[in-house]
């Protein structure tokens, strides 16, 4: 089965086929930067990142654009309260967002674009909409005429009358229709502004994404992503103004919307005190654990954050990291010396050979079982990802492979099946964005691995001389520093424990 995506516009899953074979144009709505990045911002960013990763793994060239809304009523008001410019105020939160994305390994965005860098594009687009009769100036403002396009409301699946009945629309007798929305807002005291044919002012909210996506991706987008809270009015209005501007449809081939995130089954709200800043979360939990948590629910479903859920994700990440480390150690170390007589031959002359053979698989049986597990995991992973990006199912395939790897490492084994398992596991984790270590620790890991190899070599040398006291001292000192050492038939293994001891004062 090829990749299928649920398209909000058609309300069904559809086989994914970009307009240009082999090349995908993707746009997703980034944040309005009036406060620090919170966990709710992460879900749409992560969905777009994983989708881009998977498309690239399938061989597509992906051009991925994300925007920042850096001029807005909330930005202007809060900047004025602080006595700083709107630009300086917005830059503070853009920097915070980008740092969070870096820590989380969200790396597929080719360009982050800002509204204030594209005022000329926005004005040119509004000017054409006025010229072709889809928009009208009014006292320094410019409004889009929703009645000028017959299919307005097609994304939300509602008529104008239905949308008007359910909307909170401020009464403005000047507008041609109550649902008409602002493309340009005339300047007010204390606001930043730019010159335009209709007087100084600034863009309305909806026009920005249309102008910037047209600038970088052309008249048609393959995928437009964002939270399902943006379906109406933001994305509905994007469709209307973009298709009115180009005179061609569809503006977007596939609308991909993620469900909302709740905190302990309650909607996030600053008034409720359940707003979780992303930086604070990343200071408490490893970034891959946070990322893994977000992938445990298929993107279209509502998702609930809780301390128990993020703790389980942290334990899951520890299992993944441990399995990868054990694989690296097994493949980096020489194969353990074994008796020249095959296991099957040893068992032939023994009483109860059948039972023993069943209890202790041969090296060949272990290798075959691991190869089968690799193939099964790859098949299940692809089937899940092809089914509308079902990351929960994909993670299930990953952990199935981890269990098979751990089983193979515990018994007689061959190098090549382990190498195949490592390649398969890394490929799946790369798609999910879980292959790399946290960005801040990447440089330290090489040093840590080298030092650990040296210490374990010294410990093995002490053991070879039967200097058990020295070997125990090394192990105990490592344990005190948060490193657990396990002696196995294949040699010693080590891993960082979940809770390293606090430094001494």
Residue pairs with C-beta under 8 A, 6 or more apart in sequence:
1 383
1 386
1 387
2 15
2 16
2 386
3 15
3 16
3 54
3 55
3 58
3 385
3 386
4 13
4 14
4 15
4 16
4 386
4 387
4 388
5 13
5 14
5 16
5 223
5 254
5 256
5 388
5 389
6 12
6 13
6 14
6 256
6 300
6 388
7 13
7 14
7 253
7 254
7 255
7 256
8 155
8 228
8 231
8 255
8 256
8 257
9 154
9 155
9 250
9 252
9 254
9 255
11 157
13 387
13 388
14 254
16 254
18 24
18 25
18 60
18 222
18 253
19 25
19 220
19 222
19 253
22 59
22 60
22 61
23 60
23 61
23 62
23 63
24 55
24 60
24 61
24 62
24 63
24 222
24 223
25 63
25 217
25 218
25 220
25 221
25 222
25 223
26 48
26 51
26 52
26 55
26 62
26 63
26 64
26 65
26 217
26 221
26 222
26 223
26 224
26 225
27 64
27 65
27 66
27 67
27 209
27 212
27 213
27 217
27 221
27 223
27 224
27 225
28 44
28 45
28 48
28 64
28 65
28 66
28 224
28 225
28 226
29 44
29 66
29 67
29 209
29 225
29 226
29 227
29 230
29 234
30 45
30 66
30 67
30 68
30 69
30 97
30 112
31 37
31 41
31 68
31 69
31 93
31 97
32 68
32 69
32 72
32 74
32 75
33 68
33 69
33 70
33 75
33 90
33 93
33 94
33 97
34 72
34 74
34 75
34 78
34 89
34 90
34 93
35 93
36 93
36 96
36 277
36 278
36 279
37 93
37 96
37 97
37 100
37 277
37 278
37 279
38 268
38 275
38 276
38 277
38 278
39 261
39 263
39 268
39 276
39 277
39 278
39 281
39 305
40 260
40 261
40 268
41 97
41 100
41 278
42 100
42 104
42 278
42 290
42 294
43 227
43 258
43 259
43 260
43 261
43 294
43 299
43 303
44 225
44 226
44 227
44 258
45 66
45 101
45 106
46 104
46 106
46 291
46 294
46 295
46 433
47 225
47 256
47 258
47 299
47 389
48 64
48 66
48 108
48 109
48 225
49 106
49 107
49 108
49 109
49 433
50 295
50 389
50 391
50 431
50 432
50 433
51 223
51 225
51 256
51 389
52 62
52 64
52 108
53 108
53 430
53 431
53 432
53 433
54 385
54 389
54 431
55 62
56 62
56 108
57 427
57 430
57 431
62 108
63 110
63 216
63 217
64 108
64 109
64 110
65 109
65 110
65 111
65 113
65 212
65 213
65 216
65 217
66 109
66 111
66 112
66 113
67 112
67 113
67 114
67 115
67 208
67 209
67 212
68 90
68 94
68 97
68 112
68 113
68 114
68 115
69 75
69 115
69 205
69 208
70 86
70 87
70 90
70 91
70 94
70 114
70 115
70 116
71 86
71 90
71 115
71 116
71 192
71 202
71 203
72 205
75 86
75 89
75 90
76 86
76 190
76 191
76 192
78 89
79 85
79 86
79 88
79 89
79 90
80 190
82 89
85 192
86 192
87 116
87 192
90 116
94 114
96 279
98 112
99 279
100 278
100 279
100 282
101 109
102 439
103 282
103 287
103 438
103 439
103 440
104 282
104 287
104 290
104 291
104 433
105 287
105 288
105 291
105 433
105 436
105 439
106 433
107 433
111 216
113 212
113 215
113 216
115 122
115 203
115 208
115 212
118 208
118 211
118 212
118 215
119 194
119 203
121 211
121 212
121 214
121 215
122 203
122 207
122 208
122 211
123 184
123 194
123 196
123 197
124 211
125 207
125 210
125 211
125 214
125 241
125 245
126 135
126 142
126 183
126 184
126 196
126 207
127 197
128 245
129 135
129 144
129 183
129 241
129 244
129 245
130 136
130 137
130 142
132 244
132 247
133 145
133 148
134 144
134 145
134 148
134 149
134 241
134 244
134 245
135 142
135 143
135 144
135 145
135 183
135 241
136 142
136 143
136 145
136 176
137 198
138 174
138 175
139 174
139 186
140 186
140 187
140 198
140 199
140 201
141 182
141 184
141 185
141 186
141 198
141 201
142 182
142 183
142 184
142 198
143 175
143 176
143 180
143 181
143 182
143 183
144 180
144 181
144 182
144 183
144 206
144 237
144 240
144 241
144 244
145 176
145 177
145 180
146 152
146 160
146 177
146 179
146 180
146 181
146 240
147 160
147 176
147 177
148 244
149 240
149 243
149 244
152 160
152 236
152 240
153 159
153 160
153 162
153 163
153 236
154 236
154 239
155 231
155 232
155 235
155 236
155 239
155 255
156 163
156 231
156 232
156 236
158 166
158 232
160 177
160 179
163 179
163 232
164 178
164 179
167 179
167 233
169 178
169 179
171 178
172 178
181 204
181 206
181 233
181 237
182 204
182 205
183 203
183 204
183 206
183 207
183 241
184 196
184 198
184 201
184 202
184 203
184 204
184 207
185 201
185 202
185 203
185 204
186 198
186 199
186 200
186 201
187 193
187 199
187 200
187 201
187 202
191 202
192 202
193 200
193 201
193 202
194 200
194 201
194 202
205 234
206 233
206 234
206 237
206 238
206 241
207 241
209 234
209 238
210 238
210 241
210 242
210 245
210 251
213 221
213 224
213 242
214 242
214 245
214 246
219 246
219 248
219 251
220 248
220 250
220 251
220 252
220 253
221 251
221 252
221 253
222 252
222 253
222 254
223 252
223 253
223 254
223 256
224 235
224 238
224 252
224 254
224 255
224 256
225 256
225 257
225 258
226 234
226 235
226 256
226 257
226 258
227 257
227 258
227 260
228 257
228 258
228 259
228 260
228 300
229 260
230 257
231 255
231 257
235 255
238 251
239 250
239 251
239 252
242 251
243 249
243 250
243 251
256 299
257 300
258 299
258 300
259 299
259 300
259 301
259 302
259 303
260 267
260 302
260 303
261 268
261 302
261 303
261 304
261 305
262 268
262 302
262 303
262 304
262 305
263 274
263 276
263 304
263 305
263 306
264 274
264 304
264 305
264 306
265 304
266 272
266 274
268 274
268 275
268 276
269 275
276 305
281 290
281 310
282 290
285 310
285 313
285 314
286 314
286 317
286 438
287 438
287 439
288 317
288 320
288 321
288 434
288 437
288 438
289 310
289 313
289 314
289 316
289 317
290 310
290 313
291 432
291 433
291 434
292 313
292 316
292 317
292 320
292 395
292 432
292 434
293 305
293 309
293 310
293 312
293 313
294 303
295 391
295 392
295 394
295 395
295 432
296 309
296 313
296 391
296 392
296 395
297 303
297 391
297 392
298 388
298 389
298 390
298 391
298 392
298 393
299 389
299 391
300 388
314 498
315 498
316 395
316 399
317 434
318 498
319 399
319 402
320 398
320 399
320 402
320 429
320 434
321 495
322 495
323 402
323 405
323 406
323 425
324 422
324 425
324 426
324 429
325 493
325 494
325 495
326 405
326 406
326 409
326 493
327 405
327 409
327 418
327 421
327 422
327 425
328 422
329 491
329 493
330 409
330 413
330 418
330 490
331 415
331 418
331 419
331 422
333 490
333 491
335 415
336 489
336 490
336 491
338 412
339 346
342 362
343 360
343 362
343 363
343 412
344 357
344 362
347 353
347 356
347 357
347 360
350 356
360 411
361 369
361 411
361 412
362 412
363 412
363 413
363 414
364 414
366 408
366 411
366 412
366 413
366 414
366 417
367 408
367 413
367 414
367 416
367 417
369 404
369 407
369 408
370 404
370 405
370 407
370 408
370 413
370 417
370 418
370 420
370 421
371 417
371 420
373 400
373 401
373 404
373 405
373 421
374 401
374 404
374 417
374 420
374 421
374 424
376 397
376 400
377 397
377 398
377 400
377 401
377 404
377 424
377 428
378 397
378 424
378 428
380 393
380 394
380 396
380 397
380 400
381 394
381 397
381 398
381 428
381 431
383 393
384 390
384 391
384 392
384 393
384 394
384 396
384 397
385 391
385 394
385 431
387 393
391 432
394 428
394 431
394 432
395 432
397 428
398 425
398 428
398 429
398 432
401 421
401 424
401 425
401 428
402 425
404 421
405 418
405 421
405 425
408 417
408 418
408 421
409 418
409 490
426 435
429 435
436 442
437 445
452 483
452 494
455 474
455 478
456 485
456 492
456 494
458 474
459 470
459 471
459 474
459 475
459 485
459 492
460 491
460 492
462 468
462 470
462 471
462 474
463 471
475 485
478 484
478 485
478 494
479 485
480 501
481 500
481 501
482 496
482 497
482 499
482 500
482 501
483 494
483 495
483 496
483 497
484 494
484 495
484 496
484 497
485 492
485 493
485 494
486 492
486 493
486 494
486 495
